[in-house]
Structure formats: C-alpha cells, structure tokens
Amino acid sequence: MVYILRGGWLFFFVFFVFFVFFALPASASLLYPTQGFFSDPWDTQALVPPPGQYRAVPGPHLQIRRIKVPPTAVLKRLRTLPALTAWALAHNPQTASAWADLAAQAAALGYAKGLWLPSISGQVQGQRSETLYSTSLLNAPAVNGLYSSLSFSEVLFDFGYRQASVQAARSTALSARYSANETLQTIALNVADAYYGLAETLAIVETYRQGVREAQKIYQDTRTQYRAHLKAVTDVYQAQTELALAREDLASAQGSLQASRAQLAESVGLPVSVRLHIPPLFTPQAPHAPTVTHWLHQAYHQNPAIQADLESMAATRHNIAVAKAQGLPSVSLVGNLGKDWFHKTPNQESFSVGLQLNVPLDANFQHQYQVQKERALYRQAHAQARQEVQSVFLQVWQAYYRWQSSYRAYQAAQSQVHSAEKALSGIRTQYRIGLANILDLVTAEENLISARVTKTEELAAYYHYQASLYRYVGVALH
C-alpha cells in the first residue's frame, strides 16, 4: 500500500513536470489568444485606429485652466521691458515648473537629513488563534489576544553613509536652485527677444507705410506729368508697379507684426490674443568699456548653468561615497518594547535592547557595480560641466563682438539713411526737370527704404546682443 502511494505521488510529480515544461509552452496560443474576447477582455484596442487612418478621440479628462486676461489697467502698465519681465517671471509656466523641481529637491534634502534620527515604529494587532489537531488529541481552546509593540533602531556608525547622502542631496538641491535661476534668466531673455522683435517689426511697418506714401506721391506726380505730355506712359506703369510692390511689403510686414505681438504675449505668460503696446527703441549708446576677458571671467563665476553643472558634479562625487558606504558594515542600537493582552490568560510584557552589527556580503557584486556606475556618472558630470563652460564662453564671446559690431553697423546705417534721403530728394528734382528717368527715381526710393530697414534691424540687433551678453554672463538685464 505504501509502495502504491509512493508510486502515485511519483507519477503525479512526473506529470506535473511534463505539464509545466512541455504542455504549457505548447499551449501558449490557447492561454494567450490573439483574437476573440479573451485576447482583449477590457477592449483596450478600441483606442488604436487602423493603420494609416485618422480617428477623433474624446477630449482629455484633465483640463488646464485657461489663462485669464489681466484688467485693462494692468495691461496699460505692461509697456516697458522691466514691467513685462517682472510679469513673466511671476506668471510664466516655466517658473512654476522650476520652483516645483526646486521644492522637490529641498524635500529630498530633508529626507536625507532624517537618516540621522532613529527609526521608531509601533504596531497593534488583534488576533484570534486556534490550533486544531488531526488526531484524537484534544484541541487547545481559541485564544483572543491584543498584541502591541514599540521598536526603534539608531545607526551608530556607517562609514559616512548618512553624511555623504546629506551632502549629495544638498548639492542636488543647490543644482536645482541654480537651474531655477537659469530658467528665470532664460525667460527674461525670451521676453527681451520678443520685446525687441516687436519693436523692430513696428519700426519696419512704419518704414513700409512711409514707403507706400512716397511711392504714391511718385505715382501721382508721374500721372500729372503724363497728362501734361511731359512723361511717357511707361513711367506711369513703372510708378504703379512700384506702388503695388510697396503695398505688398507693407501687408507682409503687418502680418509679421501680428505674429510678433503674439510671440511677446506668449513669452510673458499672457494669451496670444492680448494686444501689447510698447514704445519705440531709444538710440543706442556705445558698448561698455570692459574687455571680453572681463565678461568671460564674470560668466564663469555667475552663470547659473555653469554653477548648476558644478553642483551636479559635486552630487555625483558624494554618490560615490554613498555607494561605497552601502557595501561596508554598520553598527546600530536596536530595542523593542511589547505588551500582549489575552482573554482569560495572563498578559505578557517583553523588552529587549542591544547592538546590531550588519555586515553586507556582496555575493552578487551589486555594490561593486553600483560604485562603478557612480564613478562613471561622476566622469560624465565632469565632462558635461566642462562642455557647459566652453558653450557659455562661446556664447559670451559671440554676443560681445556682435554687440560691438552692431553698434558700428547702426551708425553706418544711420549715415546711409541720411545719404539716401538726400539722394532721393535730388533725383526727384532731376526727374521733374528731365535730367533723370523713372528707373533712377524708383531705385533711389528702394535704396532709401532698404537703408531704413537696415537701420531698424541693426538697432534691434544691438539690443538683442546686449540682452544675450547679460544673460550668458549671469547678470540682470537692463
């Protein structure tokens, strides 16, 4: 009988092994069908349209609140660059994102500091237990008990694990703080670029509007002289063509103006439909005296991107110490206090206190590879910091010399406009008395418009490069 029983269990074991290793893989298509109800019981494939077909889907369950338009009195104050920048720093979504990341890293620093405090836990458990025997022995009566315990543990020595963890968290928090400052400067630069871009577009629109008036005046003069049989009809057609081109340029510039207005509103954190009014740009002053070496030195010590990468490099260096300490022994003070209440039986009290030595054995080499990983991350952070320094230096170098050259180019364009105005006035007089033809007059007008546009572009470029220089150096925009 015993032999048959053992043989039955043996047969069952062999059948189970065969089923697990041979029958189940062979029947995988039955367990995991590709079609039918059991292939997708929750009907998730309903969200997947056929390949190459567009299918509308319901809107998102979570919706972002719409941006509220400020009152008219507030919009009237948002005219200057400092006012627009201050509004953007308070209302741009990038600011909220950067501050949330900084708050998270600050909380992580608090979590790391908590490692220095003892860990205490309490437990209360109500339980009814009973033991049943399969023999003729009498079963023990059921026991109703309330169990409570209080335990604590304090690490006394851990080879610098907690200290390194706090230092790594502090460096990460400082890196997030510098990154937040970089976000603020990026927002300020974007506002400045959009502000100067709008000012440039406004000036160009006015230039083309003035060009339309001048082209219309030439067209009227040409028609008058044609009716007096002083000019040919081809001059009228040429003047009419020039007027049409001037109106085309004006229409194109007006479309760019609407785009520039929307760009400034978006950078500030307002709805794109808000119409912001800004004053024209002032005549620029000569760039400051400090050399490019001064700006580079200042950028190395004040640029928030460089400072953030340096703190990230420090955090990875501390993480190496953390990984090393995790593979070393630690000594802890442990204790436990408990009390159990029973129904119709005596209560029990217990306590214990002692020292605990924890010796991790790196049998699977996890600590070894963790240290190697942290060392590689440190080398990566070090290389990234060096690359960031070189990138910032390049930006400062380019912005500095472009700032210098844009001021000289603006002065040259201003002189060019003055000369083109005189040339147009003289050729217009010559055309009336027959000493110049219509092509000379049209060319002189085109040269004047081109000179005015160039002057406007160089003026905006001056302020663009000035803002870029201040931003990459790490100082406030003026």
C-alpha positions as CSV (number, residue, x, y, z in Angstrom):
1,M,0.0,0.0,0.0
2,V,2.8,2.4,0.9
3,Y,4.6,1.5,-2.4
4,I,1.5,2.2,-4.5
5,L,1.0,5.5,-2.7
6,R,4.6,6.5,-3.3
7,G,4.3,5.4,-6.9
8,G,1.2,7.6,-7.3
9,W,2.9,10.6,-5.9
10,L,5.8,9.9,-8.2
11,F,3.5,9.7,-11.2
12,F,1.8,12.9,-10.2
13,F,5.2,14.7,-9.9
14,V,6.4,13.4,-13.3
15,F,3.1,14.5,-14.9
16,F,3.4,18.0,-13.3
17,V,6.9,18.5,-14.5
18,F,5.9,17.4,-18.0
19,F,2.9,19.8,-18.0
20,V,4.9,22.8,-16.8
21,F,7.9,22.4,-19.1
22,F,6.3,20.9,-22.2
23,A,2.5,21.1,-22.3
24,L,2.2,24.8,-21.2
25,P,4.6,26.2,-23.8
26,A,3.0,24.2,-26.5
27,S,-0.5,25.5,-25.5
28,A,0.7,29.1,-25.2
29,S,-1.5,30.1,-28.1
30,L,-4.5,28.8,-26.2
31,L,-3.6,30.6,-23.0
32,Y,-2.7,33.9,-24.8
33,P,-5.0,34.1,-27.8
34,T,-4.6,36.9,-30.4
35,Q,-8.3,37.1,-31.3
36,G,-11.6,36.9,-29.6
37,F,-12.9,38.1,-26.3
38,F,-10.1,36.7,-24.1
39,S,-7.4,38.4,-26.3
40,D,-8.6,41.8,-25.1
41,P,-11.3,41.5,-22.4
42,W,-11.1,45.2,-21.5
43,D,-11.3,46.3,-25.1
44,T,-8.2,48.4,-24.9
45,Q,-7.6,48.1,-28.7
46,A,-10.5,50.3,-29.3
47,L,-8.1,53.2,-28.7
48,V,-5.9,52.0,-31.6
49,P,-7.3,53.0,-35.1
50,P,-6.5,51.0,-38.2
51,P,-3.0,51.7,-39.6
52,G,-2.9,54.9,-41.7
53,Q,-6.4,56.2,-40.6
54,Y,-7.2,59.2,-38.5
55,R,-9.8,58.8,-35.9
56,A,-11.0,61.5,-33.5
57,V,-10.8,60.6,-29.8
58,P,-12.6,62.1,-26.8
59,G,-11.0,65.1,-25.1
60,P,-8.7,64.7,-22.1
61,H,-10.2,64.0,-18.7
62,L,-7.9,66.6,-17.0
63,Q,-8.0,70.1,-18.4
64,I,-5.6,73.0,-17.8
65,R,-7.2,76.2,-16.7
66,R,-7.4,79.0,-19.3
67,I,-5.1,82.0,-18.9
68,K,-7.1,84.9,-17.6
69,V,-6.6,88.2,-19.3
70,P,-5.5,90.9,-16.8
71,P,-7.6,94.0,-16.3
72,T,-7.1,96.9,-18.7
73,A,-5.4,99.0,-16.0
74,V,-2.7,96.2,-15.6
75,L,-2.2,95.9,-19.3
76,K,-1.6,99.6,-19.6
77,R,1.3,99.2,-17.2
78,L,2.8,96.4,-19.2
79,R,4.6,98.6,-21.7
80,T,8.3,98.7,-20.7
81,L,10.7,95.7,-20.7
82,P,11.2,95.7,-16.9
83,A,7.4,95.6,-16.3
84,L,6.9,92.8,-18.9
85,T,9.8,90.8,-17.5
86,A,8.5,91.1,-13.9
87,W,5.1,89.8,-15.1
88,A,6.7,86.9,-17.0
89,L,8.8,85.8,-14.0
90,A,5.6,85.6,-11.9
91,H,3.2,84.1,-14.5
92,N,5.2,82.1,-17.0
93,P,4.5,78.3,-16.5
94,Q,8.3,77.6,-16.7
95,T,8.7,79.5,-13.5
96,A,6.2,77.2,-11.7
97,S,7.9,74.1,-13.1
98,A,11.3,75.2,-12.0
99,W,10.1,76.1,-8.5
100,A,8.3,72.8,-8.2
101,D,11.5,70.9,-9.0
102,L,13.4,73.1,-6.5
103,A,10.8,72.3,-3.8
104,A,11.1,68.6,-4.6
105,Q,14.9,68.6,-4.2
106,A,14.6,70.6,-1.0
107,A,12.3,67.9,0.3
108,A,14.8,65.3,-0.7
109,L,17.4,67.1,1.3
110,G,15.1,66.9,4.4
111,Y,14.6,63.2,3.7
112,A,18.4,62.6,3.7
113,K,18.8,64.6,7.0
114,G,16.2,62.3,8.5
115,L,18.7,59.4,8.3
116,W,20.4,60.8,11.3
117,L,17.4,60.3,13.5
118,P,16.3,56.9,15.0
119,S,13.6,55.0,13.2
120,I,10.7,54.2,15.5
121,S,7.7,52.1,14.7
122,G,4.6,51.0,16.7
123,Q,2.3,48.1,16.0
124,V,-1.0,47.0,17.4
125,Q,-2.6,43.7,16.3
126,G,-5.8,42.0,17.4
127,Q,-5.8,38.3,16.7
128,R,-7.9,35.2,17.4
129,S,-5.8,32.0,17.1
130,E,-6.7,28.3,17.5
131,T,-4.8,25.1,16.8
132,L,-6.6,22.0,15.5
133,Y,-5.1,18.5,15.6
134,S,-5.9,15.7,13.2
135,T,-5.5,13.1,15.9
136,S,-7.6,12.2,18.8
137,L,-5.8,14.8,21.0
138,L,-7.9,17.5,22.5
139,N,-7.8,20.8,20.6
140,A,-6.5,23.8,22.5
141,P,-9.1,26.5,23.2
142,A,-9.2,29.5,21.0
143,V,-7.1,32.5,22.2
144,N,-8.2,36.1,21.8
145,G,-5.2,38.4,22.0
146,L,-4.3,42.0,21.5
147,Y,-0.6,42.4,20.7
148,S,1.3,45.7,20.9
149,S,5.0,46.5,20.3
150,L,7.2,49.5,20.0
151,S,10.6,49.2,18.3
152,F,13.4,51.6,17.5
153,S,16.7,51.5,15.7
154,E,19.5,54.0,15.6
155,V,22.6,53.7,13.4
156,L,25.7,54.4,15.4
157,F,28.4,54.0,12.8
158,D,28.0,53.6,9.0
159,F,31.3,54.7,7.4
160,G,30.0,58.1,6.3
161,Y,26.9,56.8,4.5
162,R,24.5,59.3,6.1
163,Q,26.9,62.2,5.8
164,A,27.6,61.5,2.1
165,S,23.8,61.2,1.5
166,V,23.1,64.6,3.0
167,Q,25.9,66.2,1.1
168,A,24.7,64.7,-2.2
169,A,21.2,65.8,-1.5
170,R,22.4,69.3,-0.6
171,S,24.4,69.5,-3.9
172,T,21.4,68.3,-5.8
173,A,19.2,71.0,-4.2
174,L,21.7,73.7,-5.0
175,S,21.9,72.5,-8.5
176,A,18.1,72.8,-8.8
177,R,18.3,76.3,-7.3
178,Y,20.9,77.3,-10.0
179,S,18.7,75.7,-12.6
180,A,15.8,77.7,-11.4
181,N,17.9,80.9,-11.7
182,E,18.8,79.8,-15.2
183,T,15.2,79.3,-16.0
184,L,14.4,82.9,-14.8
185,Q,17.2,84.3,-17.0
186,T,16.0,82.2,-20.0
187,I,12.5,83.6,-19.5
188,A,13.9,87.1,-19.2
189,L,15.9,86.7,-22.4
190,N,12.9,85.3,-24.3
191,V,10.9,88.3,-23.2
192,A,13.7,90.6,-24.3
193,D,14.0,88.9,-27.7
194,A,10.2,89.1,-28.2
195,Y,10.1,92.7,-27.0
196,Y,12.9,93.9,-29.3
197,G,11.4,91.8,-32.1
198,L,8.1,93.5,-31.8
199,A,9.8,96.9,-31.6
200,E,11.7,96.0,-34.8
201,T,8.6,94.9,-36.6
202,L,6.7,98.1,-35.6
203,A,9.5,100.2,-37.0
204,I,9.6,98.2,-40.2
205,V,5.9,98.5,-40.6
206,E,6.2,102.3,-40.2
207,T,9.1,102.2,-42.8
208,Y,7.0,100.4,-45.3
209,R,4.0,102.6,-44.6
210,Q,6.2,105.6,-45.3
211,G,7.4,103.9,-48.4
212,V,3.8,103.5,-49.6
213,R,3.2,107.2,-49.1
214,E,6.3,108.1,-51.1
215,A,5.5,105.6,-53.8
216,Q,2.0,107.0,-54.1
217,K,3.4,110.5,-54.3
218,I,5.7,109.4,-57.2
219,Y,2.8,107.8,-58.9
220,Q,0.7,110.9,-58.6
221,D,3.5,113.2,-59.9
222,T,4.1,110.8,-62.8
223,R,0.4,110.8,-63.8
224,T,0.3,114.6,-63.6
225,Q,3.4,114.9,-65.8
226,Y,2.0,112.3,-68.2
227,R,-1.3,114.2,-68.6
228,A,0.8,117.3,-69.4
229,H,2.6,115.2,-72.1
230,L,5.9,115.6,-70.2
231,K,6.4,111.9,-69.4
232,A,5.8,108.6,-71.2
233,V,3.0,106.2,-70.2
234,T,5.7,103.6,-69.3
235,D,6.8,105.9,-66.5
236,V,3.2,105.7,-65.1
237,Y,3.2,101.9,-65.3
238,Q,6.6,101.8,-63.6
239,A,5.4,104.0,-60.8
240,Q,2.2,102.0,-60.5
241,T,4.3,98.8,-60.2
242,E,6.5,100.3,-57.5
243,L,3.4,101.4,-55.6
244,A,2.0,97.8,-55.7
245,L,5.3,96.4,-54.5
246,A,5.4,98.9,-51.6
247,R,1.8,97.9,-50.6
248,E,2.8,94.2,-50.8
249,D,5.8,94.8,-48.5
250,L,3.5,96.7,-46.1
251,A,1.0,93.9,-46.0
252,S,3.7,91.3,-45.3
253,A,5.2,93.4,-42.5
254,Q,1.7,93.8,-40.9
255,G,1.3,90.1,-40.9
256,S,4.7,89.7,-39.2
257,L,3.6,92.4,-36.7
258,Q,0.6,90.3,-35.5
259,A,3.0,87.3,-35.1
260,S,5.4,89.4,-33.1
261,R,2.6,90.6,-30.8
262,A,1.5,87.0,-30.1
263,Q,5.2,86.0,-29.5
264,L,5.6,88.7,-26.9
265,A,2.3,87.8,-25.2
266,E,3.2,84.1,-25.1
267,S,6.7,84.8,-23.6
268,V,5.2,86.9,-20.9
269,G,2.6,84.3,-20.0
270,L,-0.5,86.0,-21.4
271,P,-3.0,84.8,-24.0
272,V,-1.7,85.2,-27.6
273,S,-4.7,87.4,-28.4
274,V,-3.6,90.1,-25.9
275,R,-2.5,93.3,-27.8
276,L,0.5,94.8,-26.0
277,H,1.7,98.3,-26.8
278,I,5.4,99.2,-26.4
279,P,7.3,102.4,-27.1
280,P,9.9,102.6,-29.8
281,L,13.5,101.8,-29.1
282,F,15.9,104.5,-28.0
283,T,19.1,105.5,-29.8
284,P,21.8,103.1,-28.6
285,Q,24.9,104.1,-26.6
286,A,28.4,102.9,-27.2
287,P,29.1,99.5,-25.6
288,H,30.7,99.4,-22.2
289,A,34.5,99.5,-21.8
290,P,35.2,96.1,-20.1
291,T,37.1,93.7,-22.4
292,V,35.8,90.3,-23.4
293,T,38.1,88.7,-20.8
294,H,36.3,90.5,-18.1
295,W,32.9,89.2,-19.3
296,L,34.3,85.6,-19.6
297,H,35.6,85.8,-16.0
298,Q,32.3,87.1,-14.8
299,A,30.4,84.4,-16.6
300,Y,32.5,81.6,-15.1
301,H,31.5,82.7,-11.6
302,Q,27.9,83.9,-12.1
303,N,26.4,81.9,-15.0
304,P,23.7,79.7,-13.3
305,A,24.1,76.9,-15.9
306,I,27.8,76.5,-15.0
307,Q,27.0,76.6,-11.3
308,A,24.3,74.0,-11.7
309,D,26.6,71.6,-13.5
310,L,29.3,72.1,-10.9
311,E,26.9,71.3,-8.1
312,S,25.6,68.3,-10.1
313,M,29.2,67.1,-10.4
314,A,29.6,67.5,-6.6
315,A,26.5,65.5,-6.1
316,T,27.8,62.6,-8.2
317,R,31.0,62.7,-6.3
318,H,29.2,62.3,-3.0
319,N,27.1,59.5,-4.5
320,I,30.3,57.5,-4.9
321,A,30.9,57.7,-1.2
322,V,27.3,56.7,-0.6
323,A,27.7,53.6,-2.8
324,K,30.9,52.7,-1.1
325,A,29.4,53.0,2.4
326,Q,26.5,50.8,1.4
327,G,28.8,47.8,1.0
328,L,30.5,48.3,4.4
329,P,29.4,47.2,7.8
330,S,27.2,49.3,10.1
331,V,26.5,49.3,13.8
332,S,23.1,50.0,15.2
333,L,21.4,50.3,18.5
334,V,18.1,48.4,18.5
335,G,15.4,47.9,21.0
336,N,11.9,46.6,21.4
337,L,9.1,47.0,23.9
338,G,6.0,44.9,23.7
339,K,2.8,44.1,25.7
340,D,0.2,41.5,24.9
341,W,-3.3,41.2,26.4
342,F,-5.2,37.9,26.4
343,H,-8.7,36.9,27.3
344,K,-8.8,34.6,30.4
345,T,-5.0,34.1,30.3
346,P,-2.2,36.1,31.9
347,N,-0.9,39.2,30.0
348,Q,2.7,39.3,28.8
349,E,5.3,42.1,28.7
350,S,8.6,42.0,27.0
351,F,11.5,44.3,26.2
352,S,14.9,44.0,24.6
353,V,17.9,46.3,23.8
354,G,21.2,45.5,22.1
355,L,23.7,46.3,19.5
356,Q,23.3,45.0,15.9
357,L,26.2,44.5,13.5
358,N,25.1,44.5,9.9
359,V,27.8,43.1,7.5
360,P,26.6,43.2,3.9
361,L,28.0,40.4,1.7
362,D,28.3,41.4,-1.9
363,A,27.8,37.9,-3.1
364,N,26.1,39.1,-6.3
365,F,28.6,42.0,-6.9
366,Q,25.8,44.6,-6.8
367,H,27.7,47.0,-4.6
368,Q,30.8,46.7,-6.8
369,Y,28.9,47.6,-9.9
370,Q,27.0,50.4,-8.1
371,V,30.3,52.0,-7.3
372,Q,31.5,51.7,-10.9
373,K,28.2,53.2,-12.0
374,E,28.6,56.2,-9.7
375,R,32.2,56.7,-10.8
376,A,31.1,56.7,-14.5
377,L,28.3,59.2,-13.7
378,Y,30.8,61.4,-12.0
379,R,33.1,61.4,-15.1
380,Q,30.0,62.2,-17.2
381,A,29.0,65.1,-15.0
382,H,32.6,66.4,-15.0
383,A,32.7,66.3,-18.8
384,Q,29.3,67.9,-19.0
385,A,30.5,70.7,-16.8
386,R,33.5,71.3,-19.0
387,Q,31.3,71.3,-22.1
388,E,28.9,73.8,-20.4
389,V,31.8,76.2,-19.6
390,Q,33.0,76.1,-23.2
391,S,29.5,76.6,-24.5
392,V,28.8,79.6,-22.3
393,F,32.2,81.1,-23.2
394,L,31.4,80.7,-26.8
395,Q,28.0,82.4,-26.3
396,V,29.6,85.3,-24.4
397,W,32.4,85.7,-26.9
398,Q,29.9,85.8,-29.9
399,A,27.4,88.1,-28.1
400,Y,30.2,90.5,-27.1
401,Y,31.7,91.1,-30.5
402,R,28.3,91.1,-32.2
403,W,27.2,93.7,-29.7
404,Q,30.2,95.8,-30.6
405,S,29.8,95.4,-34.4
406,S,26.0,96.0,-34.3
407,Y,26.6,99.5,-32.8
408,R,29.1,100.4,-35.6
409,A,26.7,98.9,-38.1
410,Y,23.9,101.0,-36.7
411,Q,25.9,104.2,-37.0
412,A,26.8,103.3,-40.6
413,A,23.1,102.5,-41.4
414,Q,22.1,105.9,-39.9
415,S,24.6,107.6,-42.2
416,Q,23.3,105.6,-45.1
417,V,19.7,106.7,-44.4
418,H,20.8,110.3,-44.3
419,S,22.5,110.0,-47.7
420,A,19.7,108.0,-49.3
421,E,17.2,110.8,-48.2
422,K,19.3,113.4,-49.9
423,A,19.8,111.3,-53.0
424,L,16.0,110.7,-53.3
425,S,15.3,114.4,-52.9
426,G,17.8,115.3,-55.6
427,I,16.8,112.7,-58.1
428,R,13.1,113.6,-57.6
429,T,14.0,117.2,-58.6
430,Q,16.1,115.9,-61.6
431,Y,13.2,113.7,-62.7
432,R,10.8,116.7,-62.8
433,I,13.1,118.7,-65.0
434,G,14.0,115.8,-67.2
435,L,17.6,115.1,-66.0
436,A,16.8,111.6,-64.6
437,N,14.5,108.8,-65.7
438,I,11.9,106.8,-63.8
439,L,14.3,103.9,-63.1
440,D,16.7,106.3,-61.3
441,L,13.8,107.6,-59.2
442,V,12.5,104.1,-58.3
443,T,16.0,102.9,-57.5
444,A,16.6,105.8,-55.2
445,E,13.3,105.2,-53.4
446,E,14.2,101.5,-53.0
447,N,17.6,102.4,-51.6
448,L,16.0,104.7,-49.0
449,I,13.6,102.0,-47.9
450,S,16.3,99.4,-47.7
451,A,18.5,101.8,-45.7
452,R,15.7,102.5,-43.2
453,V,15.0,98.7,-42.8
454,T,18.7,98.1,-42.3
455,K,18.9,100.8,-39.6
456,T,15.9,99.3,-37.8
457,E,17.4,95.8,-38.0
458,E,20.8,96.9,-36.6
459,L,19.1,98.8,-33.8
460,A,17.2,95.7,-32.8
461,A,20.3,93.6,-33.2
462,Y,22.2,95.9,-30.8
463,Y,19.6,95.3,-28.0
464,H,19.4,91.6,-28.9
465,Y,23.1,91.0,-28.5
466,Q,23.2,93.2,-25.3
467,A,20.5,91.1,-23.7
468,S,22.2,87.8,-24.8
469,L,25.5,89.0,-23.3
470,Y,24.0,89.9,-20.0
471,R,22.0,86.6,-19.9
472,Y,25.1,84.4,-20.5
473,V,27.2,86.3,-18.2
474,G,24.6,85.8,-15.5
475,V,23.7,89.4,-14.6
476,A,20.3,91.1,-14.7
477,L,19.0,92.5,-17.9
478,H,18.9,96.3,-18.1
